[in-house]
């Protein structure tokens, strides 16, 4: 009888060990696809200040920005539903099949955002359409990163899932960097009036060629050895969601706890910093480029985090990240709130995002190591997306609301501290699984 507890394996039933070549191809395809998906999803955040008066005109600029961020967060409401849908598709029809559908859907939604009429043209219908498309985008994104993490982990040798899996958070994080760079470029090439009139549409419409590129890369992939072995042995389950909730509830809760810590801290650096610094008087174009460069530099450290988690385990690296955030959160906001040097801002931003790498890189292989293969895609997607709703998409809105309601620009630092404490508690309940084969 197969033991499906986290970390358990039955070698006779396991798929053949993937080759390094297979792992490299999977990691590259997963990382590139996730980069494009997260570009599509995050470009909205970098345009929040521009979009606010176009879709939520108000005498109080802060109110328009808050409403725009609320719409950004609303997309995350649909992520667990998308995670269920694509998790079921991935666990029943194959990982590759689900990942192809997500990239097409995401590209279409992003392109539609670039074609939306504004409030000045159609009145209240404009924000309604904005919300509906963001909800559809959230649904599509719900199946992406969990699927990419599953695909890469199942295509990687035991003991090297950290280094190969680092491509998934590199892709998702670089998606934010590319989005910032594109918005910065468009902003530099247009006047403020042109940016408000039509320039904001360009970053959204660029998703069309990017989605085609990603689709071309993903349709060429084969499915993972784990899924093929599972299908061959007729282990595909009828309802992955019910089975994962019934048989692996603690694993789902652990994924939620780690996702809360990772996303609640990470989205502050990925989205809120740019909004906060623009509000503090920094030139928006300078902030776009600082964000793009700082995030890209930090991403260069992610493979090191992958090597560290393969060498020392998931738990030590995750705990190092969370303790680092506890120590850094307050000084980071103190420095950003007091300096007028964009160089200082950039250095602090890089340091913050490097700790985000230490939090992200071990998390994705850890998620996959908590579930057997017949419900792995669903389990990862469900837990990750619930955690992302609680403390991911809501993070920039909560941070802005904390500052608005308290008048204290340091308030978001306490949010970061709170979410990483949840991560610490969660990680202390884990068993180390970094060197074990994936459970079957």
N, C-alpha and C positions, 0 to 999 in steps of 0.2 A: 504493500500500500504506500502511495506517495505521501511523504511528509511535506506539507506546504507551509510549515512555520517559517518566519523570516530567517533567512540564512541557511535553511535546510536544503539538501540536494540529494538526488538519487542518481549516481553517476551512470547507471545503466540506462536511464531514461533521458539523459541530457543530450542535447544536440552536440555535434562535433565542435571542438574548440575553434572559434573564428581565427583566421589568419590575420597578421598585422596589415596586410594589403587590404583585406576586406574592411578591417576596422578603420583604416585611413579614409577609404572611399565613403564609408558611412558617416564618419565624423565630419568630413568636408561637406557632404551633401546636407547633412543635418544642420551644420553651422550656417552655411550659405542660405538655406531656406529659412531658418529662424531669423537670420539677419534681415531678410527682406520682409518677413512677416512683421517683425517688430518695428521696422521702418514704417510700414503701413500703419501700424497701430499708434506709434508714438509721435508721428509728425504733427498730429493734432495738438499735443501738449505744447510743443514749441511755438505753435501759432496761436496759443490761447489768448495772449494779450491782443493780437490782431483780430481774432475772431469775435472777441467779447462784444465790441460795439456794433459789429455787423449782424450778429444774431440775437444779442441781448442788450439793446440800447438802453442806457440808464444815465441819470444825472450823476450817479455815484459810480465812478469807474471800477472801484473795488467790488461792487455788487455784480457788475457784468463779468468780471474775472471769476468770481466765486461761482456764478451760474455756469460759466464755461467749464470750469473744473468739475462741477457737479455732473455735467454731461460726460466729461472724460471718465469719471468714476462710474457712471451708469452703465457703461459698456461692460464693466466687470460683473454686473448682476447676471448677465447671460453666460458668463464663462463656465459655471458648473453645468449648465444645461448643454452647452457645446461640448464640455468635457465628457458628459454622459454619452452624447450622440456619437462623437468621434471615438471615444473609448470603446463603445460597443462595436462601431465599425472596425476599429483597429484590432480588437480582440476576436472578432468573428470573421472578418474578411481579409485582414492583413494590415500590418503597420504601414506599408508603402501606400496602399490604397487610400487610407485615411489622410496621410500627409499630402497626397496630390490634391485631394478635395479641399483641404484647408487653405492651401496657397491660392487656389483659384478664387475661392469665396472671399478671401481677405483682399486680394487685388481688386476685385469688382467693387467691394464696399469702399475701399479707399478712393478709387476713381470716381465713384458717385459723390463722395464728399466734395471733390473738386468741381463738380458740376452743379452744386446746390445754389438755388436763388437765396438772396439775403433777406433780412427783415424789411429793408427798404423797398424790396420788390414785391414780396408776397405776404408781408406782415407776419402774424403769429405762426403761419404754416412753416416758415423757415426753421425756427427752433424745433418744431415738431418733427420735421423731416430729419433734422440733424440728430435728434435723439434716436429716431427709428434706425437710421443707418449705423449709428454708433452701437446700438444694441445688436444689430446684425453682425457688425464687426467683432464685437465681444464674443458672440456665439462662435464665430469662425476661429478666433484666437484661442478659444477654450480647448481646442484639440491639438494645437500646434506644439507647444514646448514639451508637454507631457509625452506626446508621440515621438518627438525628436529625441528626447532623453531615452525613451524605451528602445527606439530603433538603434541608437548608438551603443547603448549598454549591451543589447543582445548581439551586436556585431563586434564586440570587443573581447579580447582574452581576459580571463580572471586576473586580477592584480594590475590591470592597466586601464580599467574603466574610468579612472580619474583623469588621466592625461588625455585619452581620446574623448571622454565626455566633456572636457573643458571647452570643446568647440561649441557646445550648445549655449552655455552662458556667454561665450565670446560673441556668438552670433546675435543673441538677444540684446546684449549690451551695446555692441557695435551698431545695431539697428538704431538705437537712440543717437549715437554719435553721427551716423550718416544723415539721420533726419535733421539734427542740429546744423550740420554742414550745409545741407541743401537749403534749409530755411535761411541760413546766414548768407549763402551765395545769392539767393533770390533777393533778399533784403538789400544786399550791397549793390545789386544791379538795377534796383528800382527806387523811386522816390517814395516817401511815406504814403503819398496819395495813390501812387500806382500800386503799392503793396496792398492797400486797403481795397482798391478797385478790382484788381485782377491778379496781382502777383501771388496772393495767398493760395490761389488755385494750382499753381505749377507744382509745388511739392506733392500734392495729392495725385495729380495726373501722371506724375513720373512713376507711380506704382504700376501702370500698365506694362511698360517694357520690363520692369523688374519682375513682375509676376510671370511674364512669358519666359524670362530667363530661368526662373526658379522651377517653373513647370517642366521645362526642357530637361533640367538636371534631375528632377525627381522621377519622371516617367521612365528614365533609363535604369533606375535602381531595381534590384531584386529584393524580395522580402527577406527578413532575417532568418538565420538558421533555426532560432528558437521557435518562431511562428511556424515555419515549415515542418519542423519535427512535431509540434503540437497538432497541426492539421493532419499530418500523416497518421498520428496515433488516435485521431478522433477525440481529442481532449477539449475541443472548442465548446464553451458552455453557452447555454441558451440565453441567460440573463447575467452578463458579467457584473452589472451594478448590484443586483440583489445578492449575488454570491460574495462580492467583495465586502459589502456592508455586513452580511451575516457571518462570514468566516474570518474577516480581517479588519474588524472595527478599530483596533488599537493601532494598526499600521496606518490606516487612513488618518486617525487623530495625530499621529506622529508627523505625517506629511503636512498636515494643516499647521501644526505648531512651528515646524521649521520654515514653512512658506510664510507664515506671519512675520517671523523674525527677518527672513531674507528680503521679502518684498516691502515690509513696513519701513525698514532702514534703507533699502536700495532705491526705492522710488523717490525718496527725499533727494538723493543725489542726482537721479536720472531726470526728474521733472521739476521738483519744487525749487531747487537752487536757482534755476534760470528765471523763474517767475519772481522769486524773492529778490534776487539781485537787480532785476529790471526795476522793481518797485523801489529799491534803494537808490536809484538814480544812475546806475550803470547803463551805458549805451547798449541797446538790445543787440545790435550787430556784433559788438565785442563779446557779449555774453554767449551768443550762438556759437561763435568760433571757439571761445574758451571751453564751452561745454563739449564741443566736438573733439577738440584736441585733448582735453583732460580725460574724457571717457576712453578715447582711443589709446592713450598712453597707459592708462590703468589696465586696459584689456591685454596689453602685452605681458602683464604679470600673471594672467590667468593660467597659462600652461604650467608655470611654476607651482601654482596652487594645486594643479592636477598631479604633478609629480609628488608634492608633499603629502597629498591625501592618499596616494598609492603607497607611499613609503611609510607614513606614520599612522594612517587610518583616517576615517571620516571624523570621528569624535574630536580628536585633538585639534584638527584644523578648524572645525566649526566653532569650538569653544574659544579658540584664539580670536576668531573674527568677532564673536559676540562681546568678549571682554574688551577687545579693541574699540568697538563702538561705544561701549559704556564709558571708556576713558576719553574718547575723542569727541563725542557728540557735543558737549557743552563748549569746549574750546573752539571747535569748528565754527559754530554759529557766532561765538564771541568775536572771532577774527573776521568773519565775513561781514558782520554788522558794524565793524569799526574801521576797516581798511578802505582806502579809495584806490588801491593798487590792483589792477587786473592780474598782474603777475602773482601776487600773493594769493588772490582768489583761486587762480589756476593751480598753484601748488597744493593748497588745501583741498581743492576738488579732487586732484589726483590721489592724494593720500586717502581720502574718504572712499573713493571708488576702488582702490586696491583692497581695502578691507571688505568691500562688497564682493570682490572676487573670491576672497577667502570664505565668504559666506555662501556664495552661489556654487562654486565649482564642486565641493564635496556633496552638496545637497542633491544634485540631480542623480548621480549614481546611487546615492543613499536611498533615494525614493524607489528606484527600480529594484534594489536589493531587499525591499520589504515585502514584495508580492510575488506569488508564483506566476508563471508565464500566461496562464489562461485568463487572468484578470489584471495583468500588470499595467497595460495601457489605461484601463478604466480606473484602477486604484491610484495611479500617479496623477492622472488628469483630475479626478474628483478631489483628492486632497489638496493638490496644488492650487486649483482654482478656487476652492472655498477659502483657503488661506489668503489668496490674492484679493478676493472680495473684501475680506475683513480688514486687511492692512496693506493692500497694494494700490489699487486704483483709488482708494479712499485717502491714501497718505497725503498727496498734495493738497486736496481739499481740506482735510483735517488740519494740516499744518497752517494753511492760509487762514482757516477759521479761528484757530488758536491765537494767531497773531492779531487778527481783526477784533476778537472778543476780549482779549486780555491787554492789548496794546504792548505786549512784550515780545519782541522779535526773537527771544531766546526760547520761547515756549516749545517750538518743534523739537528741540534737543531732548526734552523730557519724553516726547512721543517715541523717539528713537530708542532711548533707554528702556522704555516700557516694553517695546516689542522684542528687543534682544533678550530681556529677562525671560520672556516666554520661550525663546529659542534655547536658552541655557537649560531651563527646566526640562524641556522636551528631549534634548540631546542626552541628558543624564539618564534617561530611561532606555536608551538604545543599546543594543549589543553591537560590537564591531563586526562588520561584514565585508570589509574592503578586499580581503584576500580570498574570499570564498566564491565558488561558482554561484551564479544566480539560482535562486530557488526554482524548482520545477513544479 
